[in-house]
Amino acid sequence: MQQRVVPLPFPIDLPGTLSALRRGAYDPSLRFAADGIWRASRSPAGPSTVRLVHLGDRVEATAWGEGAEAALDAVPSLVGVHDDDGGFDPQHPVVARLWRDFSDRRVPRSGAVTEALVASVLEQRVTTFEARRAQTQLVARWGEDAPGPTDLRLPPDPEVLAGVAYYDLHVLGVERKRADTVRRVAANARRLDALGMLPVPEAHQRLLHTTGVGPWTAAQVALVALGDADAVSVGDAHIPADVTYALTGEAVDDDDALLEVLEPFAGQRGRVIRLIGAAGLHAPRHGPRYAPRDIRDQ
C-alpha cells in the first residue's frame, strides 16, 4: 500500500469529474462509495487499485498493487488538476451560467486509452443497457480481482482479450464487427496506451487510424483518457439535439447544426457539452434511439 496527498489548485467536484469514466452505476472497475472513489485499472507498470478521498483543498490517494506508484503519479491528471480551461470565459448566457455553477467539474485525463477504447467500442450502435451488460460480463469473465481491500475487478489484460474467440464475445451480445474491433484494440494496446504521452490533438488524430474507431469513438476516448476538452462526439444519438436545444431553444438532431452552435467555443467544445450534461439539460425525447450512430467507424 502506498499513499499520497494531492493538493487541488481550484475547486474540483470529484464524483462529477470522474463520472465521465464510470460505465454505469454497477461498473465493476469503478465505484463511488461513502469511503471514497475506488478505481481498478491497468498500466504498463502493472495493475492497481486507487482510493480517492476528497478533503477540502486536497485529495488523499491510497493505492495497492504492482502499479501503485504509477497510479499515484497519475492521480493529479485523473482528477482534473492539469485540466487547462484556457481562460474559458463564455459570453453565451446559458454557458456562462453553467460555467459558474459547474466549473468544478473538470475534464479528467486517465491515460488508460485501451481501457476507454474497449468500453467505447462496446457502446457502438447499441443501447446503453446492452453496452453496460457486455462490459460487466467482459470484466467478470476475463478480468481479475483487483489488488487491495476491495471486490472490484480489473479490466481484462489486453493480451488475454486479444486472444478471445469471436464466439465467446458473441455470447455476450457483441456482434462480429465490434468483437473484431475489441480484439484489434487489445492487440495494439501498447501502441494505443502510448498515445497518452503525445500532445492531445496528435493523439486524438492517431486514434482515428485504428480500424473500427471513428469520430464518435475517438471523441469519447479523447475526452476521458486524453483530457481533450475540445472533443465532440459526432454521431451521438442525443448530443446534437441536447446541445442545440440548450444553446438555441430549438432541438436539431443534426451533426452539422451541433458543430455550428459549438463553433464559438472552439478549443473547449467538449467542456461545453459536459457542462450541459452536468446541468441535466435535455431536448424533449420522442422515442428510443440506438446510441451512438457512428456510421463513420471503419
N, C-alpha and C positions, 0 to 999 in steps of 0.2 A: 504493500500500500504506500502511495506517495501523496503528498498534499501540497497545495499552492494557493496563495491568495492573489486574486486578480483585481486590481483597482479599476473602477469604472470612471472614465473621464466625463461622462454625461449620463443622465438617467437612462436606464435600459429596462424595458419590460421583458424579463427573461422568458416567461412562458409564451408571450406574444411573439417574441423574436424567433424562438425555436419551434414554434408551431409550424413553420414552413417546412421543417424536416420531418414532422410527425406524419405517419401514414395511418391516420385514424386513431380513435380512442384506444384501440386494442393493439397498437403497434407493438410487436414482440421485442423490438430492439430499442424503444424509446418510451419512457414512462414519466408522466408528470405526477408526482406523489407529494404527500404532506411533508416528507423529509427532504425534498429537493427534486431536481430533474435528473433522471438516470438515463444514460445512453451507452449502448454497447455498439462497438464499431471495430473495424479492422484498419490497419495502416501498414505500410511497408515495415514498420518497426515491430508489428505483431498485434494481436487482439487486445482490447482493453474495455473496461467499463469506467465511466466517469460519472460522479455525482456532483451536481452543481447546486449550491445553496446561495441564494441572493440575500445579502445582509447590507442593506443601505447602499453605501457607495462602493461596495466590493462584492465579489463572488468568491466563495470558498469552494475550491475544487479538490476532490479526492478521487484518485484513480487506482485501479487494480489491473494486473495482467502484464504480460510481456511488453506491451506497447504503452504502458502507463506514462512514462516520461514524455513520449511524443504526444500523447493525448493531452497532457497538461500544457505542453508548449502550444498546442492548437486552440486552447480554450479562449484566449482573447479574440481571435478571429471568429471562432464558433459563436460567441455570444454577441458579436457586433461591435466590439471595441474599435476595430480597424475599418468599420464601415464609414466611408467618406461621402458625406452628403453634398460635397462640392458647393457649400454655401447656398444650398437649396432654399429659395425664398419665393415660393409660388404666389402669383398675383391673382390667380383664379380664386374666387371667393370660397368655393367648395373645398378645393385642395388646400387653401390657406387654413381653413378651419380644421380640416383633417390633420394637417401637419402640426397644428397647435395642440390638438387633442391626442395624437398618436405618434408623436415624434420619437417616443421611447421604444417603438417597435422598429428595431434596426434590421438591416439585411445581413444574415449570417453568412459565414464562409466556412463550411465544414471541411473542404478539401477532399471529401470522400466521393470522388467523381464516379467511380464504378458503382458504389452502393446506390447513389442517386440515380444513375442511369438505369440500372436494373429495375428499380422501383418505378421509374417513369415509363420505361418500355412496357411494363405490365399494365400501365394505365392507358395505353394507346387503344382507342376505338372500343372501349368497353365502359360499362357503368362503374362508378366509384365502388359500389359494393363488390362487383366481380374482381376489380383490381385489388382491393383490400384482402379479399378472401385468398386470392392467388399469392399475394405477398406473405400473408400469415402462414399459409401452407408450405410455401417455398422455404421460409426460415425454419419452420418446425421440422421439415424433413431433412434438409441439408445443412442447416445451421448447427451451432454447438452452444452448449451452456456458456454464458458469459462469465468471465472471472469476477471474483468478489462476492459480497454478501447479497446476491440478487438472483431472481429467477428469470432475468432477461435472457434472450437468445442472441447470439452473434449472427449477423448475416452470413450466408454461405461463403466459404472460401472460394474465390474465383476459379482456382484450379479444379475444384470439385464441380462447381456449377458448369464449367466449360465442357465437362465430360458427361453431363447428364443426357440421357437418351430423350429424343423428342417425345416418345410415348409417355414418359414419366411426367413431362411438363403438360402434355395434352390432358392427362388425368386431372391436373389442377385447373383445367379450363383455359389453358394457354394454347392458342392455335399455332399452326406451323410458322407463320411469319414472325410473330412475337417471340416464339420459342427460339427460332434461329438467331434473332437479334440478341436475345438474352445470352445465349451461349457465345455469340461472337463478341459481345461486350466483355464477358467474363474472360475469354481467351486473350483479350487485349488489355487486361486490367492494368498491367504495369505501365503501358504507354498512356492509357487514359488517366490514371491517377497522377501521372507526371504533369498533366496539364495544369494542375493546381499551382505549379511553380512558374507558370508563364503569365505575362500581362493578360488581364481579363479579356480584352477584345480578341486577342490572338487565340486564347484558349477556347473561347466561345466559337470562333470560326472553325477551329480544328475539330470540335465536337461534331460538326456537320459532315466531316469526312468519313464518319463511320456509317457504313451501310445500315439502313433501318432507323437512323437518327435524323429527323427532320427539324424544321424550325420550332415546332411546339416542344418536342422532347429536349432539344438543346437549350431552349429558354428555361424550361423547368429545372434542368440540372444547373445551368449557369447561375440562376438566382440563389440557390441554396448551397451549392458546392463551391462556386467560384466567387460568390459575393457580388454578382453583376447587378447593380442597381438599375441598369437600363434594359434588362431582359424583358421581352414582350412575348407572351405565349400565343403567337399567331396560330390560329386553327383551333382555339379552345371553343367548347360548346357554350360557354356562358360569359366569358370575359368581355367580348365585344359589346354585347347588349348591356351588361352591368356598367361598364366604363362610360359608354356613350350616354346611358341614362343618368348616371351620376353627374357627368360634366355638362350635359346639354338639356337634360329633362326629357329626351327622346331616346328610346331604346332602338338601336340599329344593330342588327345581328350581321355585321359585315366587317371583315378584317381591314379593308381599306378605310372604312369610317373610323375604326379603332385607332389605326395609325395616324389618321388625320387629327383627331382630337388630342392625341398624346404628343404630337409633334412639338408643341411649345415646351414640353418637358424633356426634350431630348437629353440624354445622359442620365435621367432619373425616372424614366418611364416605368420601369419595374417597381420603383418605390411608390409611384402614384397608384399603380394597380394594387399594391399591398395595402396602402392606406385606405383605399375604397373597400377592400375586403375586410380590413380591421373594423371599419365602421358598420359593416353589415349592409352596405348599400347594394341592392339587387334590383334588376329590372323585373317587371311582372313576368311570372312564369306561365307559359301556355301549354306545357306538357313535358313529358320526359324526353331527355336527349342523351344520346351516347356522347361520351367525352373522353378524349378530345377527338376532333375530326381531322387530324393532321394527315391529310391525304398526300402531303408532300414528302412524308417519310419514305425513304427508298428501301 
